[in-house]
């Protein structure tokens, strides 16, 4: 894992607000000790979940989106470190592995124009480089018997999560995506809008369920493509659940789970599905945060969940005085996921 930047115990201490009489996650979460091989520590430590950050927005840029998702990891880790360690959730269940080193790719992408063919090709190539590293690290985490929680970056990283998981398990996986968009666009070069279609085409993704598509922002060509493969790719829409009330949220979660639960599956969450959350494709209409939290708890409770991916949140695009709220939201979602699969045997740690 050459491109991994380990998160150190000193860095964790810097983002933890210590207070007498309280125990914070930052005091209990694990980090890879200095001069210790990350792969070896992954396999031997007691933590069940592994926090891994991808501080990039190149895939979003390549998809004509607004950048800013690169800042999600920094905001999230500050919030997660200051969650209370108590009987409801234990910081000791988490290993803060670190982040993917994307500094060179980010620097190269800054002056590229997505509207220029030659520049767009370079952006696609940079996303492919990131794909390779993400899949390698996710594969190593899962092979070590851990569950990755991936934070930050664009939804292009779904491809690396799916491929890495499939390689670790030795067969294709399923996925469910809580998203306003399908991210199943044509294979036109890698970006944040086609991570699932590339994973499907290359044989890493078997079954795929898209939960809460926005009808106004799903093209006819995508709908036509999905119709041709509806034995392996299914979806519902936000409009039919929340607006027309043709379907019920809880019933749809059960239907989606039935579709994917027989195999290992990835739990993909795009924060642009939630109203007023700063993101590359911010919306004013969508499911509530409470619905999203229920969704994560419901799917996280299944034995076949392989990972959680929280992407597209962009604190840089939020209000200047409240840009910490994206990180706080991610903290809630991370702990909902952990609580959903809480092992009673460690409640007294």
C-alpha positions in Angstrom: 0.0 0.0 0.0 2.6 2.4 -1.2 0.1 5.3 -1.8 -1.3 5.1 1.7 -0.6 8.1 4.0 -1.0 6.6 7.5 -2.9 8.7 10.1 -0.7 9.0 13.1 -1.5 9.0 16.8 -0.2 12.5 17.0 -2.6 13.7 14.3 -5.5 12.0 16.0 -4.6 13.8 19.3 -4.5 17.2 17.5 -8.1 16.8 16.3 -9.4 15.5 19.6 -10.9 18.0 22.1 -10.0 16.4 25.4 -12.3 17.2 28.3 -12.1 16.1 31.9 -14.8 13.5 32.8 -15.4 12.5 29.1 -13.9 9.9 26.8 -13.9 10.7 23.1 -13.5 8.4 20.1 -10.1 10.1 19.5 -8.8 8.7 22.8 -9.9 5.1 21.9 -9.6 4.7 18.1 -6.6 2.8 16.8 -3.9 4.0 14.4 -1.0 2.1 12.8 2.0 2.4 15.1 5.1 4.1 13.9 7.5 1.8 12.0 4.8 -0.9 11.7 3.6 -2.4 8.4 0.0 -1.3 7.8 -0.9 -4.6 6.3 0.4 -6.6 9.2 -1.4 -4.3 11.7 -4.6 -4.6 9.8 -4.6 -8.3 10.2 -3.7 -8.4 13.9 -5.6 -5.4 15.5 -8.9 -5.9 17.2 -10.8 -3.1 15.4 -13.6 -4.3 13.1 -13.9 -1.2 11.0 -11.3 0.7 9.1 -11.6 4.4 8.3 -10.0 5.3 5.0 -10.1 8.8 3.3 -9.9 9.7 -0.3 -9.3 13.5 -0.5 -9.9 14.1 -4.2 -12.5 15.6 -6.5 -10.9 14.8 -9.9 -13.7 12.4 -10.8 -16.2 15.1 -10.1 -14.2 17.6 -12.2 -14.1 15.1 -15.1 -17.9 14.8 -14.8 -18.4 18.6 -15.2 -19.3 18.9 -11.5 -18.4 21.4 -8.8 -15.3 20.5 -6.9 -15.0 20.5 -3.0 -15.4 16.9 -2.0 -11.6 16.6 -1.4 -12.2 18.4 1.9 -14.7 15.9 3.3 -12.1 13.7 5.0 -10.6 16.5 7.1 -14.0 17.7 8.2 -15.1 14.1 9.0 -12.2 13.0 11.0 -12.4 16.0 13.3 -16.0 15.2 14.0 -15.5 11.5 14.4 -12.6 12.0 16.9 -14.9 14.0 19.2 -17.9 11.6 19.3 -18.4 10.3 22.9 -17.1 6.8 23.6 -19.8 5.1 25.6 -22.0 2.0 25.9 -23.9 2.9 22.7 -20.8 3.0 20.5 -17.1 2.3 21.0 -14.3 4.2 19.4 -12.1 1.2 19.9 -14.0 -0.5 17.1 -12.3 1.8 14.6 -8.9 1.8 13.1 -8.1 5.1 11.4 -5.9 3.8 8.6 -5.2 7.1 6.8 -5.7 8.6 3.3 -4.8 7.9 -0.2 -2.0 10.1 -1.5 -3.5 11.9 -4.4 -1.4 15.1 -4.1 0.3 14.7 -7.5 -3.0 13.9 -9.3 -4.8 16.8 -7.6 -2.0 19.2 -8.5 -2.0 18.0 -12.1 -5.8 18.4 -12.4 -6.0 22.0 -11.2 -5.4 23.6 -14.5 -7.2 21.2 -16.8 -10.3 22.2 -18.6 -12.9 19.5 -18.9 -14.4 21.2 -21.9 -11.2 20.6 -23.9 -10.9 17.1 -25.3 -7.2 16.6 -24.6 -7.6 17.9 -21.0 -10.7 15.7 -20.4 -8.7 12.6 -21.4 -6.0 13.5 -18.9 -8.6 13.8 -16.2 -10.0 10.4 -17.1 -6.5 8.9 -16.9 -6.0 10.5 -13.5 -9.2 8.9 -12.3 -8.0 5.6 -13.6 -4.8 5.9 -11.6 -6.8 6.6 -8.5 -9.1 3.6 -9.3 -6.1 1.3 -9.2 -4.9 2.5 -5.8 -8.3 2.5 -4.2 -9.0 -1.1 -5.3 -5.7 -2.2 -4.0 -6.2 -0.7 -0.6 -9.8 -1.9 -0.3 -8.8 -5.4 -1.3 -6.1 -5.4 1.5 -8.5 -4.2 4.1 -11.1 -6.8 3.3 -8.6 -9.6 3.0 -7.5 -8.7 6.6 -11.0 -9.5 7.7 -12.1 -5.8 8.3 -15.0 -3.7 7.0 -13.8 -0.5 5.2 -15.6 2.8 5.8 -14.5 5.0 2.9 -14.9 8.8 3.3 -14.5 11.6 0.8 -13.9 12.1 -2.8 -16.3 11.7 -5.7 -18.6 8.8 -6.5 -16.0 7.7 -9.1 -14.5 5.8 -6.2 -17.4 3.4 -6.1 -15.5 1.6 -8.9 -12.4 1.0 -6.8 -14.5 -0.1 -3.8 -16.4 -2.6 -5.9 -13.3 -3.9 -7.7 -11.2 -4.2 -4.6 -14.0 -6.0 -2.8 -14.6 -8.4 -5.7 -10.8 -9.2 -5.8 -10.8 -9.8 -2.1 -13.8 -12.2 -2.2 -12.7 -13.8 -5.4 -16.0 -13.1 -7.2 -18.3 -10.2 -8.2 -20.2 -8.4 -5.5 -23.6 -6.6 -5.4 -24.2 -3.0 -4.5 -26.9 -0.7 -3.3 -26.6 3.0 -4.0 -28.6 5.7 -2.1 -28.4 8.4 -4.8 -30.3 10.9 -6.8 -28.4 9.7 -9.9 -27.7 6.3 -11.3 -23.9 6.8 -12.0 -24.5 4.3 -14.7 -23.6 6.6 -17.6 -21.8 5.5 -20.8 -18.2 4.3 -20.9 -16.7 7.5 -22.1 -13.7 7.6 -19.9 -13.7 7.4 -16.1 -15.4 10.0 -14.0 -17.9 10.3 -11.1 -20.9 9.5 -13.2 -19.9 6.0 -14.5 -18.3 4.1 -11.6 -21.0 1.5 -11.5 -21.3 1.0 -15.3 -17.6 0.4 -15.6 -17.6 -2.0 -12.6 -20.6 -3.8 -14.2 -19.0 -4.0 -17.7 -15.7 -5.3 -16.3 -17.4 -8.1 -14.3 -16.8 -6.8 -10.8 -20.4 -5.8 -10.1 -23.1 -8.4 -10.3 -26.4 -7.0 -9.0 -27.0 -3.3 -8.5 -29.9 -1.4 -6.9 -30.3 2.3 -7.2 -32.5 3.7 -4.3 -34.3 7.0 -4.8 -33.4 8.1 -8.4 -34.6 11.6 -9.2 -36.8 11.4 -12.2 -36.0 14.9 -13.4 -32.2 14.1 -13.5 -32.1 10.7 -15.1 -31.7 10.7 -18.9 -33.8 8.7 -21.3 -30.6 6.9 -22.5 -29.8 5.8 -19.0 -33.3 4.6 -18.4 -33.2 2.7 -21.7 -29.9 1.1 -20.7 -31.2 0.0 -17.3 -34.4 -1.5 -18.9 -32.2 -3.9 -21.0 -30.5 -5.3 -17.9 -33.4 -5.2 -15.4 -32.6 -8.8 -14.3 -29.4 -7.5 -12.7 -30.0 -3.7 -12.2 -33.1 -2.4 -10.5 -34.2 1.0 -9.1 -36.9 3.0 -7.6 -37.4 6.8 -7.7 -37.7 9.4 -5.0 -40.7 10.8 -6.7 -42.8 7.6 -6.5 -41.9 7.1 -2.8 -42.0 10.6 -1.4 -44.1 12.6 -3.8 -46.7 10.3 -5.4 -46.7 7.9 -2.4 -47.0 4.9 -4.8 -44.4 3.0 -2.8 -43.4 3.0 0.9 -39.8 3.7 2.1 -39.7 0.7 4.4 -41.1 -1.7 1.9 -38.7 -0.6 -0.8 -35.8 -1.1 1.6 -36.9 -4.7 2.1 -37.3 -5.3 -1.7 -33.9 -3.8 -2.4 -32.3 -6.0 0.3 -34.0 -9.1 -1.1 -32.4 -8.3 -4.4 -28.8 -8.0 -3.2 -28.5 -9.8 0.1 -27.5 -13.3 -1.1 -24.0 -12.1 -2.0 -21.6 -9.6 -0.4 -22.7 -6.1 -1.2 -21.3 -2.6 -1.0 -23.3 0.2 0.7 -22.9 3.3 -1.3 -24.2 6.7 -0.1 -24.1 9.9 -2.2 -24.7 12.9 0.1 -26.1 14.9 -2.8 -29.3 12.9 -2.3 -30.0 14.9 0.9 -31.5 18.4 0.6 -29.2 21.4 1.4 -26.1 19.3 1.8 -23.1 21.0 0.2 -22.1 18.8 -2.7 -21.2 18.9 -6.3 -24.8 18.4 -7.3 -26.6 20.0 -4.4 -30.4 19.5 -4.2 -33.4 21.2 -2.5 -35.6 18.1 -2.7 -34.7 14.7 -1.4 -34.9 12.2 1.5 -34.3 13.5 5.0 -31.2 12.9 7.0 -33.3 10.7 9.4 -34.4 8.5 6.4 -30.7 8.2 5.3 -29.7 7.2 8.9 -32.5 4.6 9.0 -31.3 3.3 5.5 -27.7 2.9 6.7 -28.8 1.2 9.9 -31.1 -1.2 8.0 -28.5 -2.3 5.4 -25.6 -2.2 7.7 -27.4 -4.8 9.9 -27.0 -7.5 7.2 -24.2 -10.0 7.5 -23.2 -9.6 3.8 -22.5 -5.9 3.9 -18.9 -5.5 2.7 -18.2 -1.8 3.1 -19.7 1.7 3.6 -18.8 4.5 1.2 -19.8 8.1 2.0 -19.0 10.4 -0.9 -19.7 13.7 -2.6 -20.0 15.8 0.5 -18.2 19.1 0.0 -17.6 21.2 3.1 -15.8 23.8 1.0 -19.1 24.6 -0.8 -21.0 25.1 2.5 -21.6 28.2 4.6 -18.3 29.6 5.9 -19.4 29.5 9.6 -21.0 26.0 9.3 -18.7 24.0 7.1 -18.1 21.6 10.0 -21.7 20.3 9.6 -20.8 17.9 6.7 -18.2 16.2 9.0 -20.8 16.1 11.8 -23.3 14.4 9.5 -20.7 11.9 8.3 -19.9 11.1 12.0 -23.6 10.3 12.6 -23.7 8.0 9.5 -20.5 6.2 10.5 -21.8 5.5 14.0 -25.2 4.4 12.7 -23.3 1.8 10.5 -21.3 0.6 13.4 -24.3 0.4 15.8 -26.2 -1.6 13.1 -23.8 -4.5 13.4 -22.8 -4.0 17.1 -21.3 -7.1 18.6 -22.5 -7.6 22.2 -19.3 -9.3 23.2 -17.3 -6.0 23.0 -19.8 -3.7 24.8 -17.7 -3.7 27.9 -14.4 -2.8 26.3 
